[in-house]
Amino acid sequence: MIFKVYYQDSKTEVPVREKTKTIFVEGESERDVRKKLADRNYNIEFVTSVQGEFLEYEKQNEDFKVLEIE
């Protein structure tokens, strides 16, 4: 399953909406995705699964790429 992760680059800085970034990560569950990203210094705001029409829409973006983290 593919998840869209909204995050800030650093856990030590105050979150600012305008600095929120997104990445797509393949995983089995939200917990699995959070575990995969635990070693990065991201301040994860929100994780949501993307599927069906929403996934097809996201794939149309030229920057769309899915991270496959072991």
N, C-alpha and C positions, 0 to 999 in steps of 0.2 A: 504494500500500500504506500502511497505517496502522501507526505505531509508538508504543509506550508508552515514555515516557522518565521514568526515575526520576532526580531531581536535588535538589541543595541550592541555596538562593538565592545563595550567594556562594562564590567560589573561595578567598577569603582566610580563611574560617572553617573550623575543624575540623569534619568531617562528623559529624553526630549522627543516629542512626537515626530518632529521633522527629521530626526536622525534614525528613525526606525528603518531597518532593512529587512528583506525577506530572502529566504533560501528554501529550496525544496529538498527534502531528505526522504529516502526510502527506508521504511521500517515496518515492524509488525504492529506497533502500538505507539501512542503518545509517549508512554514511559520509555519504550525502546529508543525513540528518537532523542529524548532528553538525555538518556544514558550515553548515546553515541556522541552527543555534543558537549558532554560534561567536561571534557579535557580542554575545551576552548574557553576563552574568557568572555563568552557571550552572556548578556543579560537577556534571557529568553522571556518575552512578554506573553506570547500566545502560540499555541500549536494547534493546527486544525487539519483534518484529512481532506484531501481533494480527490474527487472522483467524478465520473460521468461528464456531464456538460461543463461543469466548472473546470475540470482537468483539461478538457479539450480547448476551452477558452484560454487557459494559462499556457498551453502548448503553442498557441499562436504568437506569443511574445518572443521576439528574437533572442532575448536574454534567458529564456527558459532552459534550465539544465538541472538534473536531479543528482544530488550527491549520494553516492553509495559508500557509506562508511561502515567498516567492519566492526 
